[in-house]
Amino acid sequence: MRDCRTVPCPVAARCKATKWRYQVVGMGPVLRRRVLRANSLFLMAFGGISIVIGDVRSIWFAPGPWEGMLRGEPSVGIGPLEAHGLALLLGVLMWRASRREVERSWHVAAAAAHVFLGLCNILLWDIYALTDAVFLGYVSTTMHAVFACVEVVAAGARRRPRVAD
């Protein structure tokens, strides 16, 4: 049996026998909340603006920015509408999750979402060229890559023992 007075207890957040407790290595809980909150703002802003300015306008009130992609068939717009709507909803969920201490699973989910969205941007890059939105494609794809990396770091933050004050 280990002596809790000399070695930190690995199973408890705070060992009752000693002053040992755990802290997050590299990224504290406040920074992790801010990362998820910034992430959610990005998704809500890009998703919401894309729905209003691009999707709704192009599908129902032509002409719009996606006019070249739709080619007179508004039902083709279901893909961008769903993608931007889901980005908006993910942003809202992440915002709600960032209101308290963020669990690791939220960072994993956020990283996975950004990897998926960024990969879709790259694989379907022709849509950006077709709609003359290449600069917007660069910005959004770069931001997806940045947020995916930051969320992986936040998800990988682990606890290490330290002595309480």
OpenMM code with the backbone's topology and positions (N, CA, C; nanometers):
from openmm import Vec3, app, unit

residues = "MET ARG ASP CYS ARG THR VAL PRO CYS PRO VAL ALA ALA ARG CYS LYS ALA THR LYS TRP ARG TYR GLN VAL VAL GLY MET GLY PRO VAL LEU ARG ARG ARG VAL LEU ARG ALA ASN SER LEU PHE LEU MET ALA PHE GLY GLY ILE SER ILE VAL ILE GLY ASP VAL ARG SER ILE TRP PHE ALA PRO GLY PRO TRP GLU GLY MET LEU ARG GLY GLU PRO SER VAL GLY ILE GLY PRO LEU GLU ALA HIS GLY LEU ALA LEU LEU LEU GLY VAL LEU MET TRP ARG ALA SER ARG ARG GLU VAL GLU ARG SER TRP HIS VAL ALA ALA ALA ALA ALA HIS VAL PHE LEU GLY LEU CYS ASN ILE LEU LEU TRP ASP ILE TYR ALA LEU THR ASP ALA VAL PHE LEU GLY TYR VAL SER THR THR MET HIS ALA VAL PHE ALA CYS VAL GLU VAL VAL ALA ALA GLY ALA ARG ARG ARG PRO ARG VAL ALA ASP".split()
positions = [
    Vec3(0.0842, -0.1174, 0.0000),
    Vec3(0.0000, 0.0000, 0.0000),
    Vec3(0.0888, 0.1239, 0.0000),
    Vec3(0.0457, 0.2245, -0.0775),
    Vec3(0.1234, 0.3475, -0.0869),
    Vec3(0.0903, 0.4389, 0.0290),
    Vec3(0.1885, 0.5125, 0.0687),
    Vec3(0.1682, 0.6088, 0.1762),
    Vec3(0.1186, 0.7394, 0.1143),
    Vec3(-0.0063, 0.7764, 0.1409),
    Vec3(-0.0669, 0.8956, 0.0822),
    Vec3(-0.0010, 1.0250, 0.1276),
    Vec3(0.0778, 1.0195, 0.2334),
    Vec3(0.1405, 1.1430, 0.2794),
    Vec3(0.2640, 1.1780, 0.1984),
    Vec3(0.3229, 1.0804, 0.1301),
    Vec3(0.4441, 1.1089, 0.0535),
    Vec3(0.4222, 1.0974, -0.0974),
    Vec3(0.3246, 1.0195, -0.1406),
    Vec3(0.2978, 1.0001, -0.2826),
    Vec3(0.1533, 1.0417, -0.3090),
    Vec3(0.1293, 1.1195, -0.4157),
    Vec3(-0.0078, 1.1620, -0.4424),
    Vec3(-0.0983, 1.0441, -0.4768),
    Vec3(-0.2178, 1.0489, -0.4269),
    Vec3(-0.3158, 0.9443, -0.4510),
    Vec3(-0.3704, 0.9599, -0.5931),
    Vec3(-0.3562, 0.8607, -0.6812),
    Vec3(-0.3972, 0.8764, -0.8212),
    Vec3(-0.5463, 0.8626, -0.8444),
    Vec3(-0.6230, 0.8198, -0.7463),
    Vec3(-0.7640, 0.7931, -0.7694),
    Vec3(-0.8567, 0.9039, -0.7217),
    Vec3(-0.8105, 0.9913, -0.6388),
    Vec3(-0.8990, 1.0934, -0.5835),
    Vec3(-0.8582, 1.2313, -0.6322),
    Vec3(-0.9545, 1.3167, -0.6527),
    Vec3(-0.9247, 1.4540, -0.6920),
    Vec3(-0.8574, 1.5274, -0.5771),
    Vec3(-0.8897, 1.4911, -0.4559),
    Vec3(-0.8240, 1.5484, -0.3389),
    Vec3(-0.8166, 1.4401, -0.2327),
    Vec3(-0.6961, 1.4039, -0.1986),
    Vec3(-0.6761, 1.2995, -0.0992),
    Vec3(-0.7054, 1.3561, 0.0393),
    Vec3(-0.7908, 1.2892, 0.1135),
    Vec3(-0.8290, 1.3388, 0.2457),
    Vec3(-0.7160, 1.3282, 0.3477),
    Vec3(-0.6238, 1.2360, 0.3223),
    Vec3(-0.5151, 1.2157, 0.4182),
    Vec3(-0.4040, 1.3185, 0.4020),
    Vec3(-0.3975, 1.3866, 0.2887),
    Vec3(-0.2885, 1.4803, 0.2641),
    Vec3(-0.3410, 1.6087, 0.2017),
    Vec3(-0.2464, 1.6946, 0.1654),
    Vec3(-0.2819, 1.8188, 0.0976),
    Vec3(-0.2655, 1.8075, -0.0536),
    Vec3(-0.2507, 1.6854, -0.1063),
    Vec3(-0.2321, 1.6667, -0.2498),
    Vec3(-0.3643, 1.6880, -0.3216),
    Vec3(-0.3588, 1.7517, -0.4369),
    Vec3(-0.4728, 1.7587, -0.5275),
    Vec3(-0.4190, 1.7659, -0.6696),
    Vec3(-0.5072, 1.7644, -0.7662),
    Vec3(-0.4645, 1.7569, -0.9054),
    Vec3(-0.4924, 1.8874, -0.9774),
    Vec3(-0.4068, 1.9189, -1.0724),
    Vec3(-0.4276, 2.0360, -1.1569),
    Vec3(-0.4120, 1.9935, -1.3024),
    Vec3(-0.4717, 2.0690, -1.3912),
    Vec3(-0.4622, 2.0373, -1.5329),
    Vec3(-0.3278, 2.0849, -1.5857),
    Vec3(-0.2599, 1.9977, -1.6606),
    Vec3(-0.1296, 2.0295, -1.7157),
    Vec3(-0.1489, 2.1037, -1.8476),
    Vec3(-0.0864, 2.2189, -1.8609),
    Vec3(-0.0863, 2.2904, -1.9866),
    Vec3(-0.2020, 2.3839, -2.0090),
    Vec3(-0.3224, 2.3428, -1.9794),
    Vec3(-0.4391, 2.4241, -2.0071),
    Vec3(-0.5367, 2.4090, -1.8910),
    Vec3(-0.5577, 2.5165, -1.8190),
    Vec3(-0.6468, 2.5131, -1.7044),
    Vec3(-0.7930, 2.5142, -1.7448),
    Vec3(-0.8819, 2.4936, -1.6488),
    Vec3(-1.0246, 2.4869, -1.6791),
    Vec3(-1.0803, 2.6163, -1.7369),
    Vec3(-1.0288, 2.7302, -1.6933),
    Vec3(-1.0785, 2.8582, -1.7457),
    Vec3(-1.0396, 2.8725, -1.8929),
    Vec3(-0.9166, 2.8384, -1.9262),
    Vec3(-0.8722, 2.8463, -2.0647),
    Vec3(-0.9473, 2.7467, -2.1522),
    Vec3(-0.9731, 2.6277, -2.0995),
    Vec3(-1.0489, 2.5282, -2.1757),
    Vec3(-1.1900, 2.5780, -2.2037),
    Vec3(-1.2518, 2.6443, -2.1076),
    Vec3(-1.3853, 2.7015, -2.1303),
    Vec3(-1.3793, 2.8105, -2.2363),
    Vec3(-1.2757, 2.8924, -2.2322),
    Vec3(-1.2626, 3.0001, -2.3309),
    Vec3(-1.2389, 2.9454, -2.4709),
    Vec3(-1.1631, 2.8381, -2.4804),
    Vec3(-1.1392, 2.7746, -2.6110),
    Vec3(-1.2714, 2.7246, -2.6686),
    Vec3(-1.3486, 2.6544, -2.5873),
    Vec3(-1.4764, 2.6024, -2.6365),
    Vec3(-1.5727, 2.7162, -2.6690),
    Vec3(-1.5682, 2.8225, -2.5913),
    Vec3(-1.6563, 2.9372, -2.6178),
    Vec3(-1.6173, 3.0067, -2.7487),
    Vec3(-1.4882, 3.0272, -2.7723),
    Vec3(-1.4435, 3.0875, -2.8985),
    Vec3(-1.4811, 2.9979, -3.0162),
    Vec3(-1.4653, 2.8687, -2.9973),
    Vec3(-1.5029, 2.7716, -3.0983),
    Vec3(-1.6517, 2.7834, -3.1306),
    Vec3(-1.7335, 2.7923, -3.0277),
    Vec3(-1.8776, 2.8018, -3.0495),
    Vec3(-1.9149, 2.9321, -3.1194),
    Vec3(-1.8492, 3.0404, -3.0848),
    Vec3(-1.8763, 3.1680, -3.1521),
    Vec3(-1.8436, 3.1597, -3.3004),
    Vec3(-1.7317, 3.0963, -3.3334),
    Vec3(-1.6944, 3.0786, -3.4738),
    Vec3(-1.8006, 2.9991, -3.5483),
    Vec3(-1.8432, 2.8854, -3.4917),
    Vec3(-1.9426, 2.8023, -3.5593),
    Vec3(-2.0764, 2.8733, -3.5723),
    Vec3(-2.1184, 2.9428, -3.4657),
    Vec3(-2.2466, 3.0142, -3.4725),
    Vec3(-2.2405, 3.1281, -3.5736),
    Vec3(-2.1297, 3.2016, -3.5764),
    Vec3(-2.1176, 3.3149, -3.6680),
    Vec3(-2.1145, 3.2675, -3.8132),
    Vec3(-2.0240, 3.1742, -3.8440),
    Vec3(-2.0131, 3.1286, -3.9821),
    Vec3(-2.1386, 3.0531, -4.0257),
    Vec3(-2.1915, 2.9680, -3.9392),
    Vec3(-2.3120, 2.8933, -3.9745),
    Vec3(-2.4319, 2.9842, -3.9928),
    Vec3(-2.4526, 3.0754, -3.8979),
    Vec3(-2.5679, 3.1650, -3.9059),
    Vec3(-2.5615, 3.2608, -4.0227),
    Vec3(-2.4466, 3.3207, -4.0431),
    Vec3(-2.4313, 3.4157, -4.1542),
    Vec3(-2.4460, 3.3430, -4.2879),
    Vec3(-2.3898, 3.2231, -4.2984),
    Vec3(-2.4008, 3.1477, -4.4233),
    Vec3(-2.5452, 3.1083, -4.4529),
    Vec3(-2.6211, 3.0758, -4.3494),
    Vec3(-2.7623, 3.0421, -4.3707),
    Vec3(-2.8382, 3.1634, -4.4231),
    Vec3(-2.8228, 3.2765, -4.3565),
    Vec3(-2.9007, 3.3953, -4.3921),
    Vec3(-2.8563, 3.4541, -4.5251),
    Vec3(-2.7265, 3.4775, -4.5392),
    Vec3(-2.6770, 3.5469, -4.6587),
    Vec3(-2.6679, 3.4527, -4.7786),
    Vec3(-2.6265, 3.3293, -4.7559),
    Vec3(-2.6045, 3.2402, -4.8688),
    Vec3(-2.7196, 3.1467, -4.8982),
    Vec3(-2.7546, 3.0625, -4.8025),
    Vec3(-2.8472, 2.9534, -4.8293),
    Vec3(-2.9900, 3.0014, -4.8545),
    Vec3(-3.0470, 3.0705, -4.7596),
    Vec3(-3.1866, 3.1146, -4.7728),
    Vec3(-3.2033, 3.2066, -4.8931),
    Vec3(-3.1111, 3.2971, -4.9082),
    Vec3(-3.1195, 3.3918, -5.0198),
    Vec3(-3.1084, 3.3208, -5.1546),
    Vec3(-3.0179, 3.2260, -5.1657),
    Vec3(-2.9986, 3.1571, -5.2936),
    Vec3(-3.1090, 3.0568, -5.3239),
    Vec3(-3.1595, 2.9900, -5.2214),
    Vec3(-3.2601, 2.8859, -5.2441),
    Vec3(-3.3968, 2.9463, -5.2736),
    Vec3(-3.4391, 3.0437, -5.1927),
    Vec3(-3.5757, 3.0941, -5.2054),
    Vec3(-3.5873, 3.2330, -5.2682),
    Vec3(-3.4831, 3.3118, -5.2605),
    Vec3(-3.4909, 3.4492, -5.3104),
    Vec3(-3.3785, 3.4761, -5.4102),
    Vec3(-3.3703, 3.3931, -5.5142),
    Vec3(-3.2624, 3.4068, -5.6116),
    Vec3(-3.2634, 3.5473, -5.6708),
    Vec3(-3.1549, 3.6043, -5.7120),
    Vec3(-3.0212, 3.5455, -5.7150),
    Vec3(-2.9498, 3.5624, -5.5809),
    Vec3(-2.8633, 3.4687, -5.5526),
    Vec3(-2.7838, 3.4722, -5.4310),
    Vec3(-2.6445, 3.4225, -5.4613),
    Vec3(-2.5604, 3.4130, -5.3602),
    Vec3(-2.4219, 3.3725, -5.3840),
    Vec3(-2.4070, 3.2296, -5.4379),
    Vec3(-2.5014, 3.1427, -5.4091),
    Vec3(-2.4897, 3.0047, -5.4560),
    Vec3(-2.5644, 2.9828, -5.5876),
    Vec3(-2.6020, 3.0869, -5.6553),
    Vec3(-2.6810, 3.0761, -5.7781),
    Vec3(-2.6140, 2.9883, -5.8833),
    Vec3(-2.4837, 3.0019, -5.8981),
    Vec3(-2.4115, 2.9201, -5.9956),
    Vec3(-2.4130, 2.7728, -5.9603),
    Vec3(-2.4166, 2.7412, -5.8322),
    Vec3(-2.4193, 2.6026, -5.7885),
    Vec3(-2.5597, 2.5436, -5.8026),
    Vec3(-2.6624, 2.6214, -5.7747),
    Vec3(-2.7992, 2.5707, -5.7780),
    Vec3(-2.8517, 2.5510, -5.9197),
    Vec3(-2.8111, 2.6378, -6.0115),
    Vec3(-2.8493, 2.6287, -6.1528),
    Vec3(-2.9997, 2.6135, -6.1721),
    Vec3(-3.0762, 2.6948, -6.1016),
    Vec3(-3.2210, 2.6949, -6.1182),
    Vec3(-3.2938, 2.5827, -6.0478),
    Vec3(-3.2240, 2.4984, -5.9739),
    Vec3(-3.2870, 2.3878, -5.9014),
    Vec3(-3.2644, 2.4074, -5.7514),
    Vec3(-3.3606, 2.4709, -5.6824),
    Vec3(-3.3393, 2.5049, -5.5415),
    Vec3(-3.3199, 2.3847, -5.4497),
    Vec3(-3.3675, 2.2671, -5.4876),
    Vec3(-3.3526, 2.1505, -5.3994),
    Vec3(-3.2072, 2.1076, -5.3846),
    Vec3(-3.1205, 2.1524, -5.4738),
    Vec3(-2.9778, 2.1216, -5.4632),
    Vec3(-2.9178, 2.1903, -5.3405),
    Vec3(-2.9811, 2.2962, -5.2940),
    Vec3(-2.9307, 2.3722, -5.1802),
    Vec3(-2.9470, 2.3059, -5.0462),
    Vec3(-3.0023, 2.1838, -5.0417),
    Vec3(-3.0227, 2.1170, -4.9128),
    Vec3(-2.8898, 2.0865, -4.8436),
    Vec3(-2.7860, 2.0552, -4.9202),
    Vec3(-2.6556, 2.0225, -4.8608),
    Vec3(-2.5954, 2.1378, -4.7838),
    Vec3(-2.5777, 2.2542, -4.8477),
    Vec3(-2.5225, 2.3678, -4.7734),
    Vec3(-2.6129, 2.4131, -4.6582),
    Vec3(-2.7446, 2.4088, -4.6794),
    Vec3(-2.8372, 2.4502, -4.5737),
    Vec3(-2.8234, 2.3600, -4.4517),
    Vec3(-2.8177, 2.2293, -4.4732),
    Vec3(-2.8000, 2.1367, -4.3613),
    Vec3(-2.6635, 2.1533, -4.2955),
    Vec3(-2.5590, 2.1678, -4.3743),
    Vec3(-2.4241, 2.1808, -4.3183),
    Vec3(-2.4122, 2.3058, -4.2323),
    Vec3(-2.4609, 2.4181, -4.2838),
    Vec3(-2.4516, 2.5427, -4.2069),
    Vec3(-2.5454, 2.5408, -4.0867),
    Vec3(-2.6615, 2.4783, -4.1019),
    Vec3(-2.7532, 2.4654, -3.9886),
    Vec3(-2.6950, 2.3796, -3.8778),
    Vec3(-2.6304, 2.2693, -3.9146),
    Vec3(-2.5684, 2.1835, -3.8136),
    Vec3(-2.4488, 2.2521, -3.7471),
    Vec3(-2.3739, 2.3306, -3.8230),
    Vec3(-2.2640, 2.4072, -3.7629),
    Vec3(-2.3197, 2.5060, -3.6602),
    Vec3(-2.4305, 2.5712, -3.6945),
    Vec3(-2.4951, 2.6644, -3.6013),
    Vec3(-2.5421, 2.5911, -3.4758),
    Vec3(-2.6057, 2.4765, -3.4927),
    Vec3(-2.6530, 2.4001, -3.3771),
    Vec3(-2.5374, 2.3492, -3.2910),
    Vec3(-2.4296, 2.3018, -3.3539),
    Vec3(-2.3120, 2.2604, -3.2772),
    Vec3(-2.2551, 2.3774, -3.1977),
    Vec3(-2.2534, 2.4945, -3.2589),
    Vec3(-2.2057, 2.6133, -3.1887),
    Vec3(-2.2901, 2.6452, -3.0666),
    Vec3(-2.4206, 2.6338, -3.0792),
    Vec3(-2.5104, 2.6594, -2.9653),
    Vec3(-2.4851, 2.5573, -2.8542),
    Vec3(-2.4711, 2.4296, -2.8911),
    Vec3(-2.4445, 2.3264, -2.7901),
    Vec3(-2.3109, 2.3491, -2.7202),
    Vec3(-2.2087, 2.3859, -2.7960),
    Vec3(-2.0780, 2.4120, -2.7350),
    Vec3(-2.0823, 2.5350, -2.6457),
    Vec3(-2.1595, 2.6349, -2.6839),
    Vec3(-2.1746, 2.7538, -2.5992),
    Vec3(-2.2357, 2.7144, -2.4654),
    Vec3(-2.3398, 2.6324, -2.4699),
    Vec3(-2.4039, 2.5878, -2.3454),
    Vec3(-2.3076, 2.5041, -2.2611),
    Vec3(-2.2276, 2.4205, -2.3264),
    Vec3(-2.1316, 2.3378, -2.2528),
    Vec3(-2.0224, 2.4223, -2.1897),
    Vec3(-1.9902, 2.5366, -2.2498),
    Vec3(-1.8815, 2.6200, -2.1982),
    Vec3(-1.9251, 2.7065, -2.0805),
    Vec3(-2.0478, 2.6947, -2.0382),
    Vec3(-2.0961, 2.7749, -1.9259),
    Vec3(-2.0502, 2.7204, -1.7911),
    Vec3(-2.0020, 2.5974, -1.7889),
    Vec3(-1.9483, 2.5382, -1.6656),
    Vec3(-1.8184, 2.4673, -1.6998),
    Vec3(-1.7588, 2.3993, -1.6044),
    Vec3(-1.6329, 2.3304, -1.6336),
    Vec3(-1.6546, 2.2289, -1.7461),
    Vec3(-1.5695, 2.2358, -1.8461),
    Vec3(-1.5887, 2.1583, -1.9685),
    Vec3(-1.5296, 2.0188, -1.9519),
    Vec3(-1.6086, 1.9188, -1.9869),
    Vec3(-1.5596, 1.7814, -1.9842),
    Vec3(-1.4754, 1.7544, -2.1086),
    Vec3(-1.3890, 1.6577, -2.0985),
    Vec3(-1.3002, 1.6230, -2.2088),
    Vec3(-1.3777, 1.5829, -2.3345),
    Vec3(-1.4906, 1.5171, -2.3162),
    Vec3(-1.5681, 1.4693, -2.4315),
    Vec3(-1.6142, 1.5839, -2.5213),
    Vec3(-1.6383, 1.7024, -2.4651),
    Vec3(-1.6776, 1.8171, -2.5476),
    Vec3(-1.5634, 1.8610, -2.6386),
    Vec3(-1.4422, 1.8558, -2.5883),
    Vec3(-1.3268, 1.8926, -2.6708),
    Vec3(-1.3035, 1.7887, -2.7811),
    Vec3(-1.3236, 1.6622, -2.7491),
    Vec3(-1.3085, 1.5570, -2.8500),
    Vec3(-1.4142, 1.5744, -2.9583),
    Vec3(-1.5387, 1.6009, -2.9175),
    Vec3(-1.6472, 1.6213, -3.0142),
    Vec3(-1.6211, 1.7441, -3.1011),
    Vec3(-1.5731, 1.8515, -3.0398),
    Vec3(-1.5439, 1.9739, -3.1162),
    Vec3(-1.4309, 1.9499, -3.2158),
    Vec3(-1.3270, 1.8803, -3.1734),
    Vec3(-1.2162, 1.8503, -3.2657),
    Vec3(-1.2646, 1.7638, -3.3811),
    Vec3(-1.3452, 1.6622, -3.3511),
    Vec3(-1.3970, 1.5745, -3.4570),
    Vec3(-1.4849, 1.6528, -3.5541),
    Vec3(-1.5683, 1.7420, -3.5022),
    Vec3(-1.6543, 1.8229, -3.5891),
    Vec3(-1.5708, 1.9101, -3.6821),
    Vec3(-1.4663, 1.9718, -3.6292),
    Vec3(-1.3829, 2.0589, -3.7127),
    Vec3(-1.3013, 1.9802, -3.8149),
    Vec3(-1.2555, 1.8631, -3.7779),
    Vec3(-1.1848, 1.7793, -3.8750),
    Vec3(-1.2797, 1.7422, -3.9888),
    Vec3(-1.4012, 1.7026, -3.9544),
    Vec3(-1.4989, 1.6651, -4.0560),
    Vec3(-1.5350, 1.7833, -4.1457),
    Vec3(-1.5662, 1.8977, -4.0861),
    Vec3(-1.6048, 2.0145, -4.1652),
    Vec3(-1.4890, 2.0642, -4.2524),
    Vec3(-1.3697, 2.0661, -4.1974),
    Vec3(-1.2534, 2.1076, -4.2754),
    Vec3(-1.2242, 2.0115, -4.3899),
    Vec3(-1.2383, 1.8819, -4.3634),
    Vec3(-1.2172, 1.7821, -4.4684),
    Vec3(-1.3219, 1.7966, -4.5794),
    Vec3(-1.4467, 1.8227, -4.5409),
    Vec3(-1.5505, 1.8469, -4.6423),
    Vec3(-1.5164, 1.9695, -4.7262),
    Vec3(-1.4673, 2.0743, -4.6623),
    Vec3(-1.4263, 2.1935, -4.7380),
    Vec3(-1.3195, 2.1594, -4.8415),
    Vec3(-1.2222, 2.0801, -4.8008),
    Vec3(-1.1119, 2.0458, -4.8917),
    Vec3(-1.1600, 1.9544, -5.0042),
    Vec3(-1.2389, 1.8528, -4.9701),
    Vec3(-1.2837, 1.7575, -5.0715),
    Vec3(-1.3805, 1.8190, -5.1716),
    Vec3(-1.4565, 1.9186, -5.1289),
    Vec3(-1.5548, 1.9827, -5.2158),
    Vec3(-1.5130, 2.1250, -5.2504),
    Vec3(-1.3827, 2.1460, -5.2685),
    Vec3(-1.3279, 2.2793, -5.2918),
    Vec3(-1.3842, 2.3454, -5.4179),
    Vec3(-1.4257, 2.2662, -5.5151),
    Vec3(-1.4784, 2.3214, -5.6397),
    Vec3(-1.6002, 2.4111, -5.6157),
    Vec3(-1.6743, 2.3855, -5.5094),
    Vec3(-1.7912, 2.4688, -5.4790),
    Vec3(-1.7478, 2.6115, -5.4491),
    Vec3(-1.6360, 2.6275, -5.3804),
    Vec3(-1.5860, 2.7628, -5.3517),
    Vec3(-1.5464, 2.8343, -5.4806),
    Vec3(-1.4835, 2.7619, -5.5716),
    Vec3(-1.4447, 2.8221, -5.6992),
    Vec3(-1.5682, 2.8554, -5.7831),
    Vec3(-1.6666, 2.7668, -5.7812),
    Vec3(-1.7887, 2.7866, -5.8594),
    Vec3(-1.8686, 2.9076, -5.8117),
    Vec3(-1.8645, 2.9334, -5.6816),
    Vec3(-1.9427, 3.0444, -5.6247),
    Vec3(-1.8584, 3.1684, -5.5982),
    Vec3(-1.7371, 3.1720, -5.6474),
    Vec3(-1.6451, 3.2852, -5.6266),
    Vec3(-1.6262, 3.3184, -5.4786),
    Vec3(-1.6103, 3.2144, -5.3986),
    Vec3(-1.5917, 3.2324, -5.2546),
    Vec3(-1.4635, 3.1635, -5.2084),
    Vec3(-1.3593, 3.1690, -5.2898),
    Vec3(-1.2343, 3.0998, -5.2581),
    Vec3(-1.1709, 3.1569, -5.1314),
    Vec3(-1.1727, 3.2897, -5.1170),
    Vec3(-1.1149, 3.3489, -4.9967),
    Vec3(-1.1891, 3.3015, -4.8717),
    Vec3(-1.3213, 3.2975, -4.8784),
    Vec3(-1.4010, 3.2476, -4.7665),
    Vec3(-1.3686, 3.1010, -4.7379),
    Vec3(-1.3418, 3.0250, -4.8423),
    Vec3(-1.3014, 2.8860, -4.8239),
    Vec3(-1.1688, 2.8736, -4.7523),
    Vec3(-1.0740, 2.9595, -4.7899),
    Vec3(-0.9450, 2.9590, -4.7195),
    Vec3(-0.9623, 2.9943, -4.5719),
    Vec3(-1.0404, 3.0968, -4.5439),
    Vec3(-1.0605, 3.1403, -4.4057),
    Vec3(-1.1275, 3.0306, -4.3237),
    Vec3(-1.2382, 2.9773, -4.3738),
    Vec3(-1.3120, 2.8778, -4.2957),
    Vec3(-1.2321, 2.7489, -4.2784),
    Vec3(-1.1643, 2.7037, -4.3823),
    Vec3(-1.0862, 2.5804, -4.3719),
    Vec3(-0.9681, 2.5980, -4.2763),
    Vec3(-0.9030, 2.7129, -4.2821),
    Vec3(-0.7929, 2.7411, -4.1892),
    Vec3(-0.8432, 2.7453, -4.0452),
    Vec3(-0.9565, 2.8096, -4.0244),
    Vec3(-1.0119, 2.8171, -3.8881),
    Vec3(-1.0534, 2.6785, -3.8379),
    Vec3(-1.1080, 2.5947, -3.9270),
    Vec3(-1.1405, 2.4577, -3.8857),
    Vec3(-1.0139, 2.3840, -3.8422),
    Vec3(-0.9046, 2.4008, -3.9156),
    Vec3(-0.7790, 2.3343, -3.8807),
    Vec3(-0.7247, 2.3860, -3.7475),
    Vec3(-0.7300, 2.5183, -3.7289),
    Vec3(-0.6796, 2.5778, -3.6041),
    Vec3(-0.7621, 2.5279, -3.4853),
    Vec3(-0.8945, 2.5341, -3.4965),
    Vec3(-0.9783, 2.4902, -3.3853),
    Vec3(-0.9654, 2.3413, -3.3601),
    Vec3(-0.9478, 2.2606, -3.4639),
    Vec3(-0.9281, 2.1171, -3.4432),
    Vec3(-0.8012, 2.0924, -3.3618),
    Vec3(-0.6934, 2.1612, -3.3960),
    Vec3(-0.5674, 2.1446, -3.3228),
    Vec3(-0.5790, 2.1912, -3.1779),
    Vec3(-0.6396, 2.3077, -3.1580),
    Vec3(-0.6534, 2.3609, -3.0221),
    Vec3(-0.7428, 2.2707, -2.9379),
    Vec3(-0.8492, 2.2183, -2.9962),
    Vec3(-0.9384, 2.1292, -2.9219),
    Vec3(-0.8702, 1.9968, -2.8878),
    Vec3(-0.7823, 1.9488, -2.9745),
    Vec3(-0.7063, 1.8271, -2.9428),
    Vec3(-0.6151, 1.8526, -2.8236),
    Vec3(-0.5515, 1.9688, -2.8210),
    Vec3(-0.4667, 2.0041, -2.7059),
    Vec3(-0.5508, 2.0136, -2.5788),
    Vec3(-0.6676, 2.0777, -2.5907),
    Vec3(-0.7551, 2.0910, -2.4732),
    Vec3(-0.8050, 1.9545, -2.4262),
    Vec3(-0.8356, 1.8651, -2.5188),
    Vec3(-0.8824, 1.7313, -2.4819),
    Vec3(-0.7709, 1.6497, -2.4187),
    Vec3(-0.6472, 1.6759, -2.4595),
    Vec3(-0.5342, 1.5998, -2.4072),
    Vec3(-0.4799, 1.6515, -2.2753),
    Vec3(-0.5328, 1.7644, -2.2283),
    Vec3(-0.4865, 1.8174, -2.0999),
    Vec3(-0.5203, 1.7160, -1.9913),
    Vec3(-0.4209, 1.6742, -1.9197),
    Vec3(-0.4436, 1.5743, -1.8155),
    Vec3(-0.4053, 1.6317, -1.6807),
    Vec3(-0.4409, 1.5598, -1.5821),
    Vec3(-0.4167, 1.6101, -1.4465),
    Vec3(-0.2847, 1.5547, -1.3929),
    Vec3(-0.2177, 1.6380, -1.3164),
    Vec3(-0.0966, 1.5937, -1.2487),
    Vec3(-0.1073, 1.6383, -1.1030),
    Vec3(-0.0427, 1.5671, -1.0141),
    Vec3(-0.0538, 1.6032, -0.8728),
    Vec3(0.0293, 1.7279, -0.8397),
    Vec3(-0.0217, 1.8022, -0.7462),
    Vec3(0.0535, 1.9139, -0.6900),
    Vec3(0.0094, 1.9296, -0.5453),
    Vec3(0.0907, 1.9943, -0.4670),
    Vec3(0.0595, 2.0159, -0.3279),
    Vec3(-0.0317, 2.1358, -0.3144),
    Vec3(-0.1351, 2.1221, -0.2344),
    Vec3(-0.2282, 2.2320, -0.2116),
    Vec3(-0.1609, 2.3410, -0.1286),
    Vec3(-0.2085, 2.4600, -0.1449),
    Vec3(-0.1517, 2.5726, -0.0693),
    Vec3(-0.1936, 2.5692, 0.0750),
] * unit.nanometer
topology = app.Topology()
chain = topology.addChain("A")
for resn in residues:
    res = topology.addResidue(resn, chain)
    for name in ("N", "CA", "C"):
        topology.addAtom(name, app.Element.getBySymbol(name[0]), res)
